[in-house]
Amino acid sequence: MLRTMRRSLIAIFCAFVFFGLAWLFFARMNDPLSWWEPIVRLHPEIDTTFRVIVDAGYVAFLMILLGGLPIIFVAVKQAFAARRRDVLALFGIAALMVIVFAIVAVLVLTGHWGFDPNGGIFALIFLAVLLVVTVAVARAVIRSELGQRVLRFALIPFIIVTVAMGVALAATFVEAWLLSMYTPLAFTGTVTPDWVIADVMMAGATGVAVYALWRVRRARGGGMRTTAG
């Protein structure tokens, strides 16, 4: 059961990362404000739905931290105690990539990233860091022997992550309906295909998270039947 729970939590973590990429598209929906404010002034429900999408993403992120950081702490502690160089190397790679991205972000915010005016290089660095960190952390946790206590602690926040992902996904459908009804011109150009792609990504990620929770529930049910027998 612990193995299934560990792999399921990792699946939810990876699903959240994939979900987050699509969420970023919706989080910038109100940009520019000169286009957004006149619409939401007449139809405040559009802004309310937008806030649901954004806040649900924030809740999911905070719950990932709440459930994930204790797992990482325990895994690193075990790796040092057992001298698991492979696990420590994976966490080291993840930490290094986070430091690199932090340095790049500081350069961008302080205006020392002038050679990339369109932000294309920064976006590629962000995606590369995100991919490497996700894979490294996932593989490190898979190779760790986590106890039942930390996994059970992480399960509740990860359930909330899944619920928040579902809420955000549902809100994007409501937002699409509201915008198409009140401001159909909002879906001109590449907005429609981008919206569809983002929704497909969010739906796929949410589906993976729900399936992972179902596996945990089934494993726990099987474990209880085995114990009872």
N, C-alpha and C positions, 0 to 999 in steps of 0.2 A: 504493500500500500504506500509506503514512504517513497518508493521509487516512482510510482505513478503520480503521487502528489508533487514530487519535485519536478518531474518533467512537465506536468500540467501547469505549474506556476511559471516555469520557463516559457512555455507556449503562450501564456497570457502576457508575459513581459514582452516577448517578440511581437505578439499581435498588437500590443499597445504602441510599440515603436512604429509599426506600419500604419496604424490608425493615426498616430500623431502627424505623420507626413501629410495625410489627407486633411486632417484638422487644421493645419496651418493655412490651407487654401481658404477655408471658411472663416478663420480668425481674422483674415485681412479683408473680409467682405465689405467693411465700412470704409475702405480706403478708395478714393479720397472722400473726406468728410463733406466737401462741397457738393458731391453727388448724393451722399447718404442722408445728410441732415434734413433737407427738404422732404424727402420721402417719409422718414420716420416721424417727422413733425405732423404729417397728415395721417400716418398709419403707425402709431406707436407699437402695435402688436408685432410689426416687423422687427423693431429693435429689441423687443422683449424676447422674441424667438432667437434672435442673434445672440443675446446675452446667455440664453440657455445653452446654446452650442459652445460658446466660449467658456462659460463657467463649468460645464460638464467636463470639458477638456482639462481645466485646471484641477478639478477634483480628482480626475483619473490620475493625473501626474503626481499630485500629492500622495495619493494612496499607493502608487507605485513606489515612491520613496519610503513611505511608512512600512510597507511590507517587504520591500527589496533590500533596503540598507541593513537590517538585522541579518538577513541571509548572507549578504556579502561579508559582513563583519565576522559571522561565525565561520564562513568558508575560509576566509583569510587566516583567522585564528587557528583553525584546524590545519591549514596548509603549513603554517610556520611550525606548529607542534610536530607534525608528521614529516616535515622537511619535503613537502611535495613541491618540487621545483617547477613541475609542469603547470600546476595550478597557480603558483605565485607568478610565473612568467605571463600567464594569460591575464591575471589581474594587473600586472605591471604594464602590459601593452595597453590595456584599457585606460589606466591612469595616465600613461604618457600621451595617449591620443587626446584625452580631456585637457591636459595641460597645453598641448599644441593648439587646440581649438580656442582655449581661453586666451592665449597669447594673440592669436589671429583676431579674435573678437575685440580685444583691447586696442589693437592697431586700427581696426575699422572704426571703432567708436571715437578714437582720438584723432582721426583724420590722417593717419599714416599709411593708409591702404589706397593711395591715389591711383595706382597703376591698374586698378580694377573698378572703373567707374560704374559699370553695370551690375557688379556683384556676382558675376558668373563664376569666377574662381572661388570666391567665398562660399557660394552655394555648393560647389563641388567638394570643397574641403569639409563642409558641414556634413554632406552625405557620406563621404568617405569615413569621417570620424564616427558618425552614427552607426555605420555598418560594422566597422571594426570593433567598436565598443560593445555593440549588441552581441556579435558572434563570440568575442572573447569572454564576456561575462557569462553568457549562456553555457559555453563549453566548460568554463571553470566551475560553475555551479553543478553541472552534470557530473563532473569528476569528483565532486565533494560528497562526503557522507554526512548529510544534514540530519539532525535529530527531529523527532516528532514535535517537540515543543516549538522550535522556531518555524517549522512548516505550518503548524496549526495557527500560530500567531499571524503568519503572512497570509493565510487563506482568506480571512475576513476582509482585509484591505483589497485583496485581489478580486474578491467578489464585488466589492464596491466599484473597482475599476471597470469590471465588465458591465455593471449596471449603468455607470456613467457613460461608457461608450455607446450603449444602446440608446440612452436618452439623447445624446448628441446626434446620433444617426437619425432618430425619429424627428428631432427638431430640424434637421436639414431638409427633410421631406416637407415639413410644414412651411419652412421658409421658402422653399421653391414654389409651393402652391400660392403663398401670399404674394411673392414677387411677380409671379406670372399673372396673377389676378389684378394687381394694382399697378405694376410697372413692367409690362411685358418687354419693353426695350432693354431691360437689364440682362436679358439672355441673348444679346447680339454678339457677333464675333465668335471668339473661342470660349465664351463663358459656359455655354451649354455643354459642349463635350468635356470641358474641364470639370464642371459640376458633376457630370455623370461618372467620370473616372474617379473623382474623389469619393463619391457615394459608394461606388463599387468597392473601392479600397477599404472604406470604413465598414461596409457590410461584411466583407470577407474577414476583416480583422475581428469584428464582433462575433461572427460565427465561429471562428477559431477559439476565441475566449470562452464562449458558451459551451462548445464541445469539450474544451479542457476541463471546465467545471463539472460537466456531466461525467467525465471519466473519473474525477475525484470522488464524486458522489457514488458512482458504481463501485469503485474500489473500496470505499469505506463501508458500503453495504455488504460487499462480499467478505470483507474482513470481519464484520460483526457476525455474519452467518457462520463463518469458520470458527470464530471464538465460541459462539453458542453451541455449535455442534461438538 
